[in-house]
Amino acid sequence: MNTSKLLTVMIGLQVLTLAGQYLGQPSVVAPAMAQMPDAGAQRAQIIEELKGIRTDLKALTATNAATASRVDKMAVLLDSGTLQVKSVSPDDNRKHPGK
């Protein structure tokens, strides 16, 4: 009895498979819609991104130059030997929080 039910199900599935192949694409699956890439638009987008990267690099270079000049000033100060360090005790800091 189980064999006949299984055989019936298998035959039914094969009929559906053959009907689907004969009738073409089933309406359940949407056809793939391919688009041709627009090379000009892609290149324009790449150029715009590169311009943005260039701007960011210029800003970073300017920041690095400013940092380098500060480090140079600190090196000159340390080399001169005139550096003075003043420490504040925690009690003084509580009395004068603005300083």
C-alpha positions as a printed Julia matrix, in Angstrom:
99×3 Matrix{Float64}:
  0.0    0.0     0.0
  2.82   2.42    0.82
  4.55   1.51   -2.42
  1.54   2.38   -4.54
  1.12   5.78   -2.8
  4.81   6.53   -3.27
  4.61   5.5    -6.92
  1.58   7.74   -7.46
  3.34  10.72   -5.87
  6.47  10.13   -7.98
  4.43   9.9   -11.2
  2.55  13.07  -10.27
  5.8   14.96   -9.69
  7.23  13.74  -12.99
  4.07  14.87  -14.81
  4.36  18.3   -13.23
  8.04  18.5   -14.18
  7.3   17.55  -17.8
  4.37  19.98  -17.98
  6.59  22.77  -16.64
  9.28  22.06  -19.21
  6.77  21.83  -22.03
  4.88  25.0   -21.14
  8.0   27.08  -20.53
  8.88  29.1   -17.48
  6.42  28.86  -14.63
  4.73  32.11  -13.69
  5.89  31.78  -10.07
  9.5   32.61  -10.93
 10.14  36.12  -12.28
 12.47  36.33  -15.27
 15.89  37.86  -14.67
 16.23  41.35  -16.11
 19.86  42.07  -16.91
 21.03  45.61  -17.54
 23.99  46.73  -19.56
 26.52  48.55  -17.38
 27.05  52.21  -18.17
 30.84  52.47  -18.33
 30.82  56.28  -18.55
 28.71  56.66  -15.41
 30.9   54.15  -13.59
 34.05  56.06  -14.54
 32.48  59.37  -13.5
 31.58  57.88  -10.13
 35.13  56.54   -9.68
 36.58  59.96  -10.55
 34.31  61.68   -8.02
 35.34  59.21   -5.32
 39.01  59.75   -6.15
 38.55  63.52   -5.91
 37.03  63.05   -2.45
 39.94  60.84   -1.41
 42.38  63.45   -2.75
 40.7   66.17   -0.69
 40.85  63.98    2.41
 44.54  63.28    1.83
 45.31  67.0     1.43
 43.57  67.72    4.74
 45.46  64.87    6.38
 48.76  66.14    5.01
 48.05  69.61    6.38
 47.22  68.11    9.77
 50.42  66.06    9.72
 52.45  69.18    8.88
 50.91  71.04   11.82
 51.62  68.12   14.12
 55.2   67.89   12.84
 55.76  71.59   13.56
 54.43  71.15   17.09
 56.74  68.2    17.68
 59.66  70.26   16.35
 58.8   73.09   18.77
 58.68  70.62   21.66
 62.04  69.14   20.62
 63.62  72.63   20.56
 62.15  73.36   23.99
 63.47  70.1    25.42
 66.89  70.58   23.83
 67.2   74.12   25.25
 67.02  72.85   28.83
 64.72  75.63   30.0
 61.68  73.45   30.59
 59.94  73.97   33.92
 57.28  71.67   35.32
 54.84  72.86   37.96
 52.76  70.31   39.81
 49.5   71.0    41.58
 48.46  68.96   44.57
 44.96  67.48   44.46
 43.88  69.74   47.34
 44.87  72.88   45.42
 43.01  71.62   42.38
 39.78  71.29   44.39
 40.13  74.81   45.77
 40.76  76.34   42.33
 38.96  74.17   39.72
 39.31  76.84   37.02
 43.11  76.84   37.03
